[in-house]
């Protein structure tokens, strides 16, 4: 059963008595699940010349405990405005909607009941271990995301089939879209100029469709590039128009539990550090700190950005452009310096034209994935392989699975290896573990001392694991990252440095666990 169907009651049409004996019709649900989408639809009698700027719809919500939230609504075409909200307390809520300047058809008030649901709420940094994410209900989550460039432009059937395929492979998040000069967040005028004070409803409604389909499958969206300014998208020319875009973006997405906010890609190419700090802070204010915020960087952002209060997690760009899979051990130092979750955002893009042959070597890719995972990273994968099997040239536009989804055949060969990796990680109490390279001879180790040790062995052989700080007895196993099967080793006791010999000269993962 789809998640939304588990808790959202049918919307009803309420006729509400307003001040001055005016009446308004507003479409709202009277019951919604905790962390579900509450949405009100209102229609004005006026035809505004620019409905994005001439009127602002403001909603206030009062929780059962008395906490107050104030959010904005958004224009959705045909004289229609919507207000979205995600309630996080069970009980009766009150809501009040008004317009500035006043518009009697855009004003209403009422109540709704928030009931328990099976939703887990938006992502948070894990409260006990800042290396990892958890959902708002405390459930730890290991992210495995997939890069979809054009998810806003895919038709519903194609996107649904694509998401189903990815979910079956263990993916629980999507990175995208990457908007383009032909698909901008703003309206384009007949002469080709962009109207930065009007929004492109086709793109935004396409993103709504994607969010709903992902929500039904329990998948999180991590946007890649929304506000422009880099990668051929124009930069908003003034602060007021940028603020209009940020407010509109938040208003549309704030009701979905499965969103994060990441404004642009390679921010250093179009923004100063101060500009990106201000954008991140504004998003934090608009979202009331309820959703993770980050920004895609040329590598891993400046330390001032990393340490900002609003900066929720690291997004790393470090392409596997050579046979140097071990390079990702630097994630350990990144976390120790600024302890926040790490998303290997643009590292393992199979077939990418920057990675070329190194990014087509499945053994190189798989080994890099395990170095990332056991160095504390979470992976975003892209399938940019061009038939029959070559890396994507710049002239190869809209031919790969990451661009077109299930309208073409996925040609990447890393899917199964990533499925094995995700299954392995999710079988562990990973949220209690941290990278500890110093206790394993391979220097690739994730561990909770005295409890669980996972060591990556890239090329077999005999390795050492330091168990001197515990006297406990453990069960040891080898995990095959190529096939996903296990080989038992037996029991081992702590108290000294122990040696383990891999089953063969291929790569293996040693798991030592109480």
LINQUI-V900437 format. One record per residue. N is the residue number from 0. PHI is phi in radians with two decimals (* if undefined). PSI is psi in radians with two decimals (NA if undefined). D_CENTER is the distance of its C-alpha to the mean C-alpha in whole Angstrom. Layout:
n=(N | N)
phi=(PHI | PHI)
psi=(PSI | PSI)
d_center=(D_CENTER | D_CENTER)
This chain:
n=(0 | 1 | 2 | 3 | 4 | 5 | 6 | 7 | 8 | 9 | 10 | 11 | 12 | 13 | 14 | 15 | 16 | 17 | 18 | 19 | 20 | 21 | 22 | 23 | 24 | 25 | 26 | 27 | 28 | 29 | 30 | 31 | 32 | 33 | 34 | 35 | 36 | 37 | 38 | 39 | 40 | 41 | 42 | 43 | 44 | 45 | 46 | 47 | 48 | 49 | 50 | 51 | 52 | 53 | 54 | 55 | 56 | 57 | 58 | 59 | 60 | 61 | 62 | 63 | 64 | 65 | 66 | 67 | 68 | 69 | 70 | 71 | 72 | 73 | 74 | 75 | 76 | 77 | 78 | 79 | 80 | 81 | 82 | 83 | 84 | 85 | 86 | 87 | 88 | 89 | 90 | 91 | 92 | 93 | 94 | 95 | 96 | 97 | 98 | 99 | 100 | 101 | 102 | 103 | 104 | 105 | 106 | 107 | 108 | 109 | 110 | 111 | 112 | 113 | 114 | 115 | 116 | 117 | 118 | 119 | 120 | 121 | 122 | 123 | 124 | 125 | 126 | 127 | 128 | 129 | 130 | 131 | 132 | 133 | 134 | 135 | 136 | 137 | 138 | 139 | 140 | 141 | 142 | 143 | 144 | 145 | 146 | 147 | 148 | 149 | 150 | 151 | 152 | 153 | 154 | 155 | 156 | 157 | 158 | 159 | 160 | 161 | 162 | 163 | 164 | 165 | 166 | 167 | 168 | 169 | 170 | 171 | 172 | 173 | 174 | 175 | 176 | 177 | 178 | 179 | 180 | 181 | 182 | 183 | 184 | 185 | 186 | 187 | 188 | 189 | 190 | 191 | 192 | 193 | 194 | 195 | 196 | 197 | 198 | 199 | 200 | 201 | 202 | 203 | 204 | 205 | 206 | 207 | 208 | 209 | 210 | 211 | 212 | 213 | 214 | 215 | 216 | 217 | 218 | 219 | 220 | 221 | 222 | 223 | 224 | 225 | 226 | 227 | 228 | 229 | 230 | 231 | 232 | 233 | 234 | 235 | 236 | 237 | 238 | 239 | 240 | 241 | 242 | 243 | 244 | 245 | 246 | 247 | 248 | 249 | 250 | 251 | 252 | 253 | 254 | 255 | 256 | 257 | 258 | 259 | 260 | 261 | 262 | 263 | 264 | 265 | 266 | 267 | 268 | 269 | 270 | 271 | 272 | 273 | 274 | 275 | 276 | 277 | 278 | 279 | 280 | 281 | 282 | 283 | 284 | 285 | 286 | 287 | 288 | 289 | 290 | 291 | 292 | 293 | 294 | 295 | 296 | 297 | 298 | 299 | 300 | 301 | 302 | 303 | 304 | 305 | 306 | 307 | 308 | 309 | 310 | 311 | 312 | 313 | 314 | 315 | 316 | 317 | 318 | 319 | 320 | 321 | 322 | 323 | 324 | 325 | 326 | 327 | 328 | 329 | 330 | 331 | 332 | 333 | 334 | 335 | 336 | 337 | 338 | 339 | 340 | 341 | 342 | 343 | 344 | 345 | 346 | 347 | 348 | 349 | 350 | 351 | 352 | 353 | 354 | 355 | 356 | 357 | 358 | 359 | 360 | 361 | 362 | 363 | 364 | 365 | 366 | 367 | 368 | 369 | 370 | 371 | 372 | 373 | 374 | 375 | 376 | 377 | 378 | 379 | 380 | 381 | 382 | 383 | 384 | 385 | 386 | 387 | 388 | 389 | 390 | 391 | 392 | 393 | 394 | 395 | 396 | 397 | 398 | 399 | 400 | 401 | 402 | 403 | 404 | 405 | 406 | 407 | 408 | 409 | 410 | 411 | 412 | 413 | 414 | 415 | 416 | 417 | 418 | 419 | 420 | 421 | 422 | 423 | 424 | 425 | 426 | 427 | 428 | 429 | 430 | 431 | 432 | 433 | 434 | 435 | 436 | 437 | 438 | 439 | 440 | 441 | 442 | 443 | 444 | 445 | 446 | 447 | 448 | 449 | 450 | 451 | 452 | 453 | 454 | 455 | 456 | 457 | 458 | 459 | 460 | 461 | 462 | 463 | 464 | 465 | 466 | 467 | 468 | 469 | 470 | 471 | 472 | 473 | 474 | 475 | 476 | 477 | 478 | 479 | 480 | 481 | 482 | 483 | 484 | 485 | 486 | 487 | 488 | 489 | 490 | 491 | 492 | 493 | 494 | 495 | 496 | 497 | 498 | 499 | 500 | 501 | 502 | 503 | 504 | 505 | 506 | 507 | 508 | 509 | 510 | 511 | 512 | 513)
phi=(* | -1.20 | -0.98 | -1.08 | -1.23 | -1.36 | -2.39 | -1.58 | -1.41 | -1.13 | -1.26 | -2.20 | -1.68 | -1.78 | -1.84 | -1.95 | -1.38 | -1.94 | -0.94 | 1.13 | 1.10 | -1.48 | -2.06 | -2.38 | -1.81 | -2.34 | -1.65 | -2.51 | -1.45 | -1.65 | -2.55 | -2.57 | -1.30 | -0.98 | 1.18 | -1.55 | -1.60 | -1.71 | -2.40 | -1.88 | -2.10 | -2.24 | -2.24 | -1.46 | -1.48 | -1.59 | -1.91 | -1.37 | -1.11 | -2.29 | -1.16 | -1.37 | -2.13 | -1.47 | -2.54 | -2.11 | -1.66 | -2.16 | -2.16 | -2.08 | -2.11 | -2.05 | -1.38 | -1.03 | -1.51 | 1.70 | -1.27 | -2.00 | -2.14 | -2.09 | -2.37 | -1.81 | -1.63 | -2.54 | -1.43 | -2.22 | 1.65 | 0.94 | 1.03 | -1.92 | -2.04 | -2.26 | -2.15 | -2.10 | -2.71 | -2.10 | -1.26 | -2.12 | -2.31 | -1.34 | 2.34 | -1.59 | -1.89 | -1.97 | -2.43 | -2.43 | -2.10 | -2.49 | -2.15 | -2.19 | -1.14 | -0.99 | -2.50 | -1.02 | -1.42 | -1.95 | -2.33 | -2.95 | -2.70 | 3.02 | -2.35 | -2.55 | -1.78 | -1.69 | -2.04 | -1.02 | -2.51 | -1.57 | -1.24 | -1.85 | 1.53 | -1.24 | -1.14 | -2.38 | -1.25 | -1.02 | -1.17 | -1.75 | -2.56 | -1.23 | -1.31 | -2.15 | -1.76 | -2.44 | -1.34 | -1.09 | -1.45 | 1.72 | -1.23 | -1.14 | -2.45 | -1.76 | -1.43 | -2.27 | -1.96 | -2.21 | -1.61 | -2.08 | -1.12 | -2.13 | -1.09 | -1.23 | -1.69 | -1.28 | -1.22 | -1.06 | -1.11 | -1.11 | -1.13 | -1.07 | -1.12 | -1.13 | -1.11 | -1.10 | -1.04 | -1.20 | -1.07 | -1.10 | -1.56 | 1.77 | -1.36 | -2.20 | -2.63 | -2.20 | -1.82 | 2.73 | -1.54 | -1.94 | -1.19 | -2.28 | -1.02 | -1.59 | -2.37 | -1.74 | -1.29 | -1.92 | -1.21 | -1.91 | -1.33 | -0.95 | -1.50 | 1.65 | -1.23 | -1.71 | -1.65 | -1.24 | -1.80 | -2.36 | -1.79 | -1.48 | -1.13 | -1.07 | -1.16 | -1.19 | -1.23 | -1.12 | -1.19 | -1.00 | -1.03 | -1.11 | -1.10 | -1.16 | -1.13 | -1.22 | -1.04 | -1.07 | -1.85 | 1.21 | -1.92 | -1.74 | -1.83 | -2.04 | -1.17 | -1.74 | -2.65 | -2.05 | -1.59 | 1.38 | 1.66 | -2.51 | 0.87 | 1.32 | -1.49 | -1.17 | -1.67 | -1.03 | -1.33 | -2.60 | -1.11 | -1.13 | -1.24 | -1.14 | -1.14 | -1.02 | -1.14 | -1.09 | -1.14 | -1.14 | -1.00 | -1.11 | -1.02 | -1.28 | -1.74 | -1.16 | -1.56 | -1.69 | -1.25 | -1.77 | -2.01 | -2.25 | -2.18 | -2.40 | -1.28 | -2.67 | -1.87 | 0.79 | -1.01 | -1.10 | -1.36 | -2.39 | -2.36 | -1.38 | -1.03 | -1.11 | -1.08 | -1.25 | -1.11 | -1.22 | -1.12 | -1.07 | -1.13 | -1.15 | -1.10 | -1.08 | -1.15 | -1.16 | -1.56 | 1.01 | 1.19 | -1.55 | -2.31 | -1.17 | -2.26 | -2.59 | -2.65 | -1.32 | -2.10 | -1.18 | -2.48 | -2.62 | 1.18 | -1.34 | -1.17 | -1.08 | -1.21 | -1.00 | -1.55 | -1.08 | -1.02 | -1.34 | -1.31 | -1.52 | -2.78 | -1.35 | -2.02 | -1.91 | -2.02 | -2.70 | -1.13 | -1.40 | -1.74 | -2.70 | -1.55 | -2.19 | -1.00 | -1.30 | -1.15 | -1.32 | -1.13 | -1.15 | -1.01 | -1.06 | -1.15 | -1.02 | -1.17 | -1.17 | -1.36 | -2.33 | -1.28 | -2.48 | -1.00 | -2.14 | -1.85 | -1.31 | -1.29 | -2.37 | -2.17 | -2.05 | -1.91 | -1.12 | 1.52 | -1.14 | -1.25 | -1.44 | -1.57 | 0.85 | -1.13 | -1.11 | -1.53 | -1.92 | -1.37 | -1.13 | -1.18 | -1.10 | -1.10 | -1.10 | -1.08 | -1.08 | -1.05 | -1.25 | -1.09 | -1.03 | -1.10 | -1.50 | -1.76 | 1.72 | -1.69 | -2.07 | -1.92 | -1.98 | -1.94 | -2.22 | -1.89 | -2.00 | -1.36 | -1.82 | -1.10 | -1.31 | -2.96 | -2.58 | -1.35 | -1.36 | -1.41 | -1.12 | -1.39 | -1.47 | -1.85 | 0.98 | -2.30 | -1.84 | -1.13 | -1.18 | -1.63 | -1.96 | 1.09 | -1.31 | -1.33 | -2.26 | -1.43 | -1.16 | -1.86 | -1.10 | -1.92 | -1.65 | -0.95 | -1.14 | -1.10 | -1.21 | -1.09 | -1.07 | -1.09 | -1.11 | -1.11 | -1.06 | -1.08 | -1.30 | -1.44 | -1.69 | -1.40 | -1.02 | -1.21 | -1.80 | -1.90 | -2.44 | -1.20 | -2.31 | -1.09 | -1.23 | -1.73 | -2.21 | -1.18 | -1.42 | 1.18 | -2.26 | -2.56 | -2.01 | -2.68 | -2.02 | -0.94 | 1.43 | -2.24 | -2.48 | -2.34 | -2.14 | -2.15 | -1.60 | -2.10 | -1.14 | -2.43 | 1.08 | 1.50 | -1.79 | -2.21 | -2.01 | -2.26 | -1.44 | -1.96 | -1.20 | -1.57 | -2.48 | -1.82 | -1.25 | -1.75 | -2.30 | -1.76 | -1.97 | -2.49 | -1.82 | -1.86 | -1.57 | -1.29 | -1.53 | -2.03 | 1.44 | -1.81 | -1.99 | -2.23 | -1.27 | -1.85 | 2.08 | -1.57 | -2.54 | -1.82 | -1.44 | 1.79 | -2.79 | -1.42 | -1.86 | -1.86 | -2.39 | -1.96 | -1.14 | -1.06 | -2.74 | -1.53 | -1.39 | -1.41 | -2.51 | -2.11 | -1.57 | -2.05 | -2.05 | -2.54 | -1.25)
psi=(2.39 | 2.52 | -0.78 | -0.62 | -0.23 | -0.40 | -0.26 | 2.15 | 2.92 | 2.46 | 2.57 | 2.80 | 2.01 | 2.38 | 2.00 | 2.35 | 2.17 | 2.96 | 2.65 | 0.36 | 0.41 | 2.63 | 2.52 | 2.51 | 2.19 | 2.33 | 2.04 | 2.71 | 2.55 | -0.17 | 2.37 | 2.55 | 2.69 | 2.27 | 0.25 | 3.10 | 2.03 | 2.22 | 2.22 | 2.44 | 2.19 | 2.58 | 2.20 | 2.67 | -0.23 | 2.63 | 1.75 | 2.50 | -0.77 | 1.62 | -0.24 | -0.39 | -0.37 | -0.27 | 2.49 | 2.18 | 2.22 | 2.32 | 2.45 | 2.34 | 2.37 | 2.11 | 2.93 | -0.51 | -0.05 | 0.01 | 2.49 | 2.37 | 2.37 | 2.20 | 2.94 | 2.69 | -3.08 | 2.66 | 2.35 | 0.37 | 2.72 | 0.83 | 0.40 | 2.32 | 2.62 | 2.61 | 2.26 | 2.55 | 2.64 | 1.76 | 2.46 | 0.23 | 2.38 | 2.40 | -2.92 | 2.24 | 2.62 | 2.58 | 2.61 | 2.22 | 2.36 | 2.91 | 2.55 | 2.07 | 2.87 | 2.44 | 1.95 | -0.50 | -0.16 | 0.56 | 2.39 | 2.95 | 2.86 | -2.87 | 2.72 | 2.76 | 2.21 | 2.16 | 2.78 | 2.59 | 3.03 | 0.04 | 2.63 | -0.10 | 3.05 | 2.91 | 2.55 | 2.84 | 2.36 | 2.27 | -0.42 | -0.32 | 1.81 | 0.03 | -0.37 | 2.92 | 2.72 | 2.73 | 2.93 | -0.42 | 0.04 | -0.10 | 2.10 | 2.60 | 2.27 | 2.05 | 2.34 | 1.92 | 2.79 | 2.48 | 2.04 | 1.90 | -0.68 | 0.63 | -0.44 | -0.45 | -0.13 | 2.49 | 2.81 | -0.73 | -0.80 | -0.79 | -0.72 | -0.79 | -0.67 | -0.81 | -0.68 | -0.75 | -0.81 | -0.72 | -0.70 | -0.42 | 0.00 | 0.05 | 2.38 | 0.20 | 2.72 | 2.37 | 2.20 | 2.97 | 3.01 | 1.75 | 2.75 | 2.99 | -0.40 | -0.21 | 1.42 | 2.86 | -0.15 | 2.83 | 2.57 | 2.30 | 2.82 | -0.51 | 0.09 | -0.25 | 2.73 | 2.34 | 1.68 | -0.14 | 0.25 | 2.46 | 2.60 | 1.73 | -0.50 | -0.79 | -0.82 | -0.66 | -0.55 | -0.66 | -0.65 | -0.80 | -0.77 | -0.75 | -0.70 | -0.76 | -0.67 | -0.68 | -0.73 | -0.42 | 0.14 | 0.54 | 2.53 | 2.52 | 2.26 | 1.82 | 2.60 | -0.82 | 2.00 | -0.85 | -0.07 | -2.88 | -0.21 | 2.98 | 0.83 | -0.10 | 2.38 | 2.75 | 2.38 | 2.29 | -0.32 | 2.87 | -0.67 | -0.74 | -0.59 | -0.74 | -0.64 | -0.77 | -0.80 | -0.74 | -0.71 | -0.78 | -0.88 | -0.73 | -0.68 | -0.61 | -0.25 | -0.23 | -0.14 | 2.27 | -0.37 | 0.58 | 2.70 | 2.97 | 2.05 | 1.90 | -0.67 | 2.94 | 2.56 | 1.02 | -0.51 | -0.35 | -0.25 | -0.14 | 2.62 | 2.87 | -0.73 | -0.70 | -0.76 | -0.57 | -0.71 | -0.67 | -0.80 | -0.73 | -0.67 | -0.72 | -0.68 | -0.72 | -0.81 | -0.60 | 0.00 | 0.46 | 0.36 | -0.20 | 2.63 | 2.50 | 2.40 | -3.00 | 2.38 | 2.34 | 2.95 | -0.45 | -1.26 | 0.44 | 2.87 | 2.81 | -0.56 | -0.70 | -0.80 | -0.63 | -0.06 | 2.54 | -0.65 | -0.34 | 1.86 | -0.51 | 2.70 | 2.37 | 2.12 | 2.33 | 1.95 | 1.44 | 2.51 | 1.39 | 0.22 | 3.13 | 1.01 | 0.90 | -0.45 | -0.10 | -0.36 | 0.06 | -0.24 | -0.25 | -0.56 | -0.84 | -0.65 | -0.81 | -0.71 | -0.53 | -0.78 | 1.64 | 1.58 | 2.77 | 2.69 | 2.12 | 2.03 | 1.44 | -0.76 | 1.20 | -0.73 | 1.32 | 1.66 | 2.20 | 0.01 | 2.49 | -0.25 | -0.49 | -0.45 | -2.32 | -0.60 | -0.53 | 0.10 | -0.20 | 1.88 | -0.59 | -0.70 | -0.79 | -0.82 | -0.78 | -0.71 | -0.70 | -0.74 | -0.60 | -0.76 | -0.89 | -0.79 | 0.02 | 0.14 | 0.17 | 2.77 | 2.57 | 2.38 | 2.11 | 2.52 | 2.48 | 1.67 | 0.50 | 2.36 | 2.42 | 2.56 | -0.67 | 1.61 | 2.88 | 2.70 | 2.13 | 2.88 | -0.50 | -0.15 | 1.51 | 2.30 | 0.96 | -0.14 | 2.87 | -0.64 | -0.33 | -0.70 | -0.16 | -2.53 | 0.18 | -0.23 | 2.92 | 2.31 | 2.19 | -0.16 | 2.60 | 0.13 | -0.12 | -0.90 | -0.70 | -0.68 | -0.59 | -0.77 | -0.75 | -0.82 | -0.71 | -0.73 | -0.90 | -0.72 | -0.22 | -0.20 | 2.77 | 1.03 | -0.51 | -0.17 | 0.05 | 2.71 | 2.74 | 2.25 | 1.28 | -0.44 | -0.24 | -0.02 | 2.49 | -0.41 | -0.22 | 0.33 | 1.60 | 2.31 | 2.28 | 2.69 | 1.90 | 2.31 | -0.05 | -1.05 | 2.34 | 2.22 | 2.11 | 2.24 | 2.32 | 1.74 | -0.53 | 0.71 | -2.72 | -2.94 | 2.32 | 2.84 | 2.48 | 2.22 | 1.88 | 0.43 | -0.37 | 0.16 | 2.53 | 0.15 | 2.87 | 2.54 | 2.78 | 2.30 | 2.42 | 2.67 | 2.32 | 2.29 | 1.88 | -0.19 | -0.61 | -0.29 | 0.25 | 2.95 | 2.61 | 2.07 | 2.48 | -0.70 | -2.84 | 2.63 | 2.48 | 2.69 | -2.91 | -0.14 | 3.13 | 2.15 | 2.59 | 2.52 | 2.39 | 2.17 | 2.69 | -0.52 | -2.93 | 0.08 | -3.13 | 2.53 | 2.83 | 2.15 | 2.23 | 2.08 | 2.07 | 2.45 | NA)
d_center=(23 | 20 | 18 | 19 | 23 | 23 | 23 | 24 | 27 | 29 | 29 | 32 | 34 | 35 | 38 | 38 | 41 | 40 | 42 | 45 | 46 | 43 | 41 | 37 | 36 | 32 | 30 | 28 | 27 | 30 | 27 | 24 | 22 | 20 | 17 | 18 | 18 | 21 | 22 | 26 | 27 | 30 | 32 | 35 | 38 | 38 | 37 | 35 | 36 | 32 | 30 | 27 | 30 | 33 | 31 | 29 | 28 | 27 | 27 | 27 | 26 | 28 | 27 | 30 | 30 | 31 | 27 | 27 | 24 | 25 | 22 | 23 | 23 | 23 | 25 | 24 | 28 | 31 | 32 | 29 | 27 | 24 | 23 | 20 | 19 | 17 | 20 | 20 | 24 | 26 | 29 | 30 | 29 | 30 | 29 | 31 | 30 | 32 | 32 | 33 | 36 | 37 | 37 | 38 | 36 | 33 | 34 | 34 | 33 | 33 | 32 | 29 | 29 | 26 | 26 | 24 | 22 | 20 | 16 | 15 | 13 | 10 | 8 | 11 | 13 | 15 | 18 | 21 | 19 | 16 | 15 | 13 | 11 | 12 | 12 | 14 | 17 | 17 | 16 | 15 | 12 | 11 | 8 | 10 | 8 | 10 | 10 | 12 | 14 | 15 | 14 | 15 | 19 | 19 | 21 | 20 | 22 | 21 | 17 | 18 | 20 | 17 | 14 | 17 | 18 | 15 | 14 | 18 | 17 | 15 | 11 | 9 | 6 | 6 | 6 | 9 | 11 | 14 | 16 | 20 | 23 | 24 | 21 | 20 | 19 | 23 | 26 | 28 | 32 | 35 | 36 | 32 | 31 | 28 | 29 | 26 | 27 | 26 | 23 | 23 | 22 | 22 | 19 | 17 | 19 | 17 | 14 | 15 | 16 | 13 | 11 | 14 | 15 | 11 | 12 | 15 | 14 | 12 | 9 | 5 | 4 | 3 | 7 | 9 | 12 | 14 | 16 | 18 | 21 | 20 | 20 | 23 | 21 | 24 | 23 | 24 | 28 | 28 | 26 | 27 | 26 | 22 | 22 | 23 | 20 | 18 | 20 | 19 | 15 | 15 | 18 | 16 | 13 | 14 | 15 | 12 | 11 | 8 | 6 | 5 | 8 | 9 | 12 | 13 | 14 | 17 | 18 | 21 | 22 | 22 | 22 | 24 | 23 | 24 | 23 | 19 | 20 | 21 | 18 | 16 | 19 | 19 | 15 | 16 | 19 | 18 | 15 | 18 | 16 | 14 | 10 | 8 | 9 | 10 | 11 | 12 | 15 | 18 | 18 | 16 | 18 | 21 | 22 | 22 | 19 | 17 | 20 | 19 | 18 | 15 | 14 | 11 | 10 | 12 | 11 | 13 | 15 | 18 | 19 | 22 | 24 | 27 | 28 | 27 | 24 | 25 | 24 | 21 | 23 | 22 | 19 | 21 | 23 | 20 | 19 | 23 | 23 | 20 | 19 | 15 | 12 | 12 | 9 | 12 | 10 | 13 | 16 | 16 | 17 | 20 | 22 | 21 | 24 | 23 | 23 | 26 | 28 | 27 | 23 | 25 | 27 | 25 | 27 | 25 | 22 | 22 | 24 | 21 | 18 | 20 | 21 | 18 | 17 | 20 | 20 | 17 | 14 | 11 | 11 | 10 | 13 | 14 | 18 | 20 | 23 | 26 | 29 | 31 | 29 | 28 | 26 | 25 | 27 | 27 | 29 | 27 | 25 | 23 | 24 | 21 | 19 | 16 | 18 | 20 | 18 | 21 | 24 | 24 | 24 | 22 | 24 | 21 | 23 | 20 | 19 | 21 | 21 | 17 | 18 | 21 | 19 | 16 | 19 | 21 | 18 | 18 | 21 | 22 | 21 | 19 | 18 | 22 | 22 | 21 | 22 | 26 | 27 | 31 | 32 | 32 | 34 | 31 | 29 | 26 | 25 | 23 | 25 | 26 | 30 | 32 | 30 | 28 | 28 | 26 | 27 | 26 | 30 | 29 | 33 | 34 | 37 | 38 | 36 | 36 | 34 | 36 | 36 | 39 | 37 | 37 | 40 | 38 | 39 | 36 | 35 | 34 | 32 | 31 | 28 | 28 | 25 | 27 | 28 | 26 | 29 | 31 | 34 | 36 | 37 | 39 | 39 | 39 | 40 | 39 | 41 | 41 | 39 | 39 | 39 | 37 | 38 | 36 | 37 | 37 | 36 | 33 | 30 | 29 | 27 | 29 | 29 | 31 | 30 | 33)
